[in-house]
Amino acid sequence: MSTIYRRIEHGRTADAVVRQIEELILEGVLRDGDRLPGERELAAEMNISRPILREALKSLEARGLLFTRQGGGTFVANVVGEVFAPPMRELIATHPKATAHYLEYRREVEAVAAEMAAHRVTEADKAFLQDIIRRMEQAHASGDFDAEAEIDVEFHNAVGECAHNFVLLHTLRSCYRLLAEGVFFSRARIYDLPGAREELLEQHRAIFLAICEGDAERARAASIAHIDFVAKTNAEVERTGEWERVARLRLQQRAGPRNAEQVRRSVRDRSRAAGE
């Protein structure tokens, strides 16, 4: 059975163990929440004694890179953290310009990531991307919107990994957490637009193919086109939502106090029928 841990042949010290686990975290091989093998298994895989391993794990835990659960093992800590503190996140979530600025940032950074990935992608990277696209297609075909949205974030994280630049990788991971948590906009609302899911799938395929074929210019262009589409579509969702809100207020006002409740019921019934 293959393992991500290398045998330490020389200088079997706690420092050598620490260095190896640090590299795995830094390169994004070990992610926050990942569980390390049990003490006996990990010591055997790294070809070290258990006392040395315990010393190394204790050092990593003291620095906040690992944490232990009573009777549950050792895990990678949340080393990426949050870009913004909760008060700022709440402020961003209610600010009209936030989504546009977020997508503007992603447009430029993801273009760089896709371009670098096309230059640096390995065969293992290609296999990983291929598996993500396959699962994305399955979720799309089955109409599993939640799974499709989760795999969307996974795909963009993977492109960052394929760029093989760990500063870029962890910056993007933190950025995508805000996306996954719906801080800026609701991806579900974008998926509801006719043809949007199909278009998004094709855009992900285009990025995937350009990277795997080593075409950096095409990968960059495909990434930019994808974010431009998301920005345009989100603006359309926001605009039509505002139009609907105003139209409802007009209808309610013109109906008069006596018929206002009847109008509200009618609008609510129509919204439910439309699947809102």
C-alpha positions in Angstrom: 0.0 0.0 0.0 1.4 3.4 -1.0 1.8 6.1 1.6 2.5 9.9 1.5 5.1 9.5 4.2 8.7 8.9 3.3 11.1 6.6 5.2 13.7 8.6 7.1 16.9 6.7 6.4 19.4 9.1 7.9 19.3 11.5 10.8 16.3 9.8 12.5 15.4 12.7 14.8 12.2 14.5 15.7 13.4 17.5 13.6 13.4 15.3 10.5 9.9 14.1 11.2 8.7 17.7 11.8 10.3 18.8 8.5 8.5 16.1 6.5 5.1 16.8 8.0 5.6 20.6 7.6 6.3 20.0 3.9 3.2 17.9 3.4 1.0 20.6 5.0 2.7 23.4 3.1 2.4 21.6 -0.3 -1.3 21.0 0.4 -1.0 17.2 0.5 -2.3 17.2 4.1 -5.3 19.5 4.5 -7.0 20.8 7.6 -9.1 18.0 9.2 -7.0 15.2 7.7 -6.2 12.4 10.2 -2.7 11.1 10.6 -2.1 7.4 10.8 -1.9 5.8 14.2 1.3 6.1 16.1 2.5 2.6 15.5 1.7 2.7 11.8 3.2 6.2 11.2 6.4 5.3 13.0 6.8 2.2 10.9 6.1 4.1 7.6 8.7 6.7 8.5 11.2 4.2 9.8 11.6 5.9 13.2 11.0 5.0 16.8 7.7 5.9 18.5 9.4 8.1 21.1 10.9 10.2 18.3 7.5 10.4 16.6 5.8 11.5 19.8 8.3 14.3 20.3 7.8 15.5 16.7 4.0 15.4 17.0 4.1 17.2 20.3 6.2 20.0 18.7 3.8 20.4 15.8 0.8 20.5 18.1 2.5 23.2 20.3 2.9 25.3 17.1 -0.8 24.9 16.2 -0.2 22.7 13.1 -1.7 19.6 14.6 -4.3 18.8 17.3 -5.4 15.7 19.0 -8.8 14.4 20.1 -9.1 12.2 23.1 -9.2 8.7 21.9 -9.7 10.0 18.3 -6.2 10.5 16.9 -4.1 13.3 15.6 -5.4 15.8 12.9 -4.1 18.6 10.8 -5.3 21.9 12.3 -7.0 24.7 10.4 -3.8 26.3 9.2 -5.3 28.4 6.4 -7.7 30.2 8.7 -10.0 33.0 7.7 -9.1 35.9 5.4 -11.4 38.2 7.4 -12.6 38.3 11.0 -16.3 37.7 11.6 -17.2 41.4 11.9 -15.6 42.1 8.5 -17.3 39.0 7.0 -20.7 40.3 8.1 -19.9 43.7 6.7 -18.8 42.3 3.4 -21.9 40.1 3.1 -24.1 43.1 3.2 -22.1 45.5 1.0 -23.2 45.8 -2.6 -19.7 46.1 -4.0 -18.3 43.1 -2.3 -19.3 40.5 -4.8 -17.9 42.5 -7.8 -14.6 43.1 -6.0 -14.4 39.4 -5.0 -15.0 38.2 -8.6 -12.5 40.8 -9.9 -9.9 39.4 -7.6 -10.6 35.8 -8.5 -10.6 36.7 -12.2 -7.0 37.8 -12.1 -5.6 35.3 -9.6 -7.3 32.3 -11.1 -6.0 33.3 -14.6 -2.5 33.2 -13.2 -3.2 29.8 -11.4 -4.6 28.2 -14.6 -1.6 29.5 -16.7 0.9 28.2 -14.2 -0.9 24.9 -13.9 -0.7 24.4 -17.7 3.1 24.8 -17.5 3.5 22.6 -14.4 0.8 20.0 -14.5 2.0 16.4 -13.9 0.4 13.1 -14.9 -0.9 12.6 -11.3 -2.4 16.1 -11.5 -4.1 15.2 -14.7 -5.6 12.1 -13.2 -6.8 14.1 -10.2 -8.5 16.7 -12.4 -10.0 14.0 -14.6 -11.6 12.4 -11.6 -13.1 15.7 -10.4 -14.5 16.4 -13.9 -16.0 12.9 -14.0 -17.7 13.4 -10.7 -18.9 16.8 -11.7 -20.5 15.4 -14.9 -22.2 12.7 -12.8 -23.6 15.2 -10.3 -24.7 17.3 -13.3 -26.4 14.4 -15.0 -28.2 13.4 -11.8 -29.4 16.9 -11.0 -27.6 16.9 -7.7 -27.1 20.7 -7.4 -25.5 20.6 -3.9 -22.9 18.0 -5.0 -22.2 19.9 -8.2 -21.6 23.1 -6.2 -19.2 21.4 -3.8 -17.3 19.8 -6.7 -17.1 23.2 -8.3 -15.1 24.5 -5.4 -13.0 21.3 -5.3 -12.1 21.8 -9.0 -10.9 25.4 -8.5 -8.9 24.2 -5.5 -7.3 21.5 -7.6 -6.3 24.0 -10.3 -4.5 25.9 -7.6 -2.8 22.8 -6.5 -1.7 22.0 -10.1 0.1 25.4 -10.2 2.6 24.1 -7.6 3.0 27.3 -5.8 2.1 26.9 -2.2 1.5 30.7 -1.5 -1.0 30.8 -4.3 -2.5 27.5 -3.2 -3.3 28.6 0.3 -4.4 32.0 -0.7 -6.9 30.5 -3.1 -8.1 27.9 -0.5 -8.9 30.7 1.9 -10.6 32.6 -0.9 -12.8 29.6 -1.8 -13.9 29.1 1.8 -15.8 32.4 1.5 -17.4 31.1 -1.7 -18.4 27.8 -0.2 -19.9 29.6 2.8 -22.0 31.8 0.6 -20.5 35.0 1.9 -20.7 36.8 -1.4 -23.5 35.3 -3.5 -25.7 32.2 -3.7 -24.5 29.8 -6.3 -27.8 28.0 -6.1 -29.5 31.1 -7.6 -27.0 31.0 -10.5 -27.7 27.3 -11.1 -31.4 28.1 -11.4 -31.0 30.2 -14.5 -31.8 28.4 -17.7 -28.7 27.0 -19.3 -26.3 28.2 -16.6 -25.4 24.7 -15.3 -24.6 23.5 -18.8 -22.5 26.5 -19.5 -20.6 26.2 -16.2 -19.9 22.6 -16.9 -18.5 23.3 -20.3 -16.3 26.1 -18.9 -14.8 23.8 -16.3 -14.1 21.2 -19.1 -12.4 23.9 -21.1 -10.1 24.9 -18.3 -9.4 21.2 -17.6 -8.5 20.4 -21.2 -6.3 23.5 -21.7 -4.3 22.7 -18.5 -3.9 19.0 -19.4 -2.8 19.9 -22.9 -0.3 22.3 -21.6 -1.8 25.3 -23.4 -1.2 28.1 -20.9 -2.7 30.9 -23.1 -5.9 28.9 -23.6 -6.1 27.9 -19.9 -5.8 31.6 -18.9 -8.4 32.7 -21.4 -10.8 29.9 -20.3 -10.4 30.8 -16.7 -11.1 34.5 -17.4 -14.1 33.6 -19.5 -15.5 31.5 -16.6 -15.3 34.2 -14.0 -16.7 36.8 -16.5 -19.7 34.5 -17.0 -20.2 34.0 -13.2 -20.0 37.8 -12.7 -22.5 38.5 -15.6 -24.8 35.8 -14.5 -24.8 36.9 -10.8 -25.5 40.4 -11.9 -28.5 39.2 -13.9 -29.8 37.2 -10.9 -29.4 40.3 -8.7 -31.1 42.5 -11.2 -34.0 40.3 -11.9 -34.5 39.7 -8.2 -34.6 43.5 -7.6 -37.1 43.9 -10.5 -39.3 41.2 -9.0 -39.2 42.9 -5.6 -40.1 46.3 -7.0 -42.9 44.8 -9.2 -44.4 43.1 -6.1 -44.4 46.4 -4.2 -46.1 48.2 -7.1 -48.7 45.5 -7.4 -49.4 45.5 -3.7 -49.7 49.3 -3.5 -52.0 49.6 -6.5 -54.3 46.9 -5.2 -55.1 49.0 -2.2 -55.3 48.0 1.5 -58.3 45.9 1.1 -56.8 43.6 -1.5 -53.2 43.7 -0.3 -53.3 40.4 1.6 -54.9 38.7 -1.4 -52.2 40.0 -3.7 -49.4 38.8 -1.3 -51.0 35.3 -1.3 -51.2 35.3 -5.1 -47.5 36.3 -5.5 -46.4 33.8 -2.9 -48.4 31.0 -4.7 -46.8 31.9 -8.0 -43.4 32.0 -6.5 -43.9 28.5 -5.0 -45.2 27.2 -8.3 -42.1 28.6 -10.1 -39.9 26.8 -7.6 -38.4 29.9 -5.8 
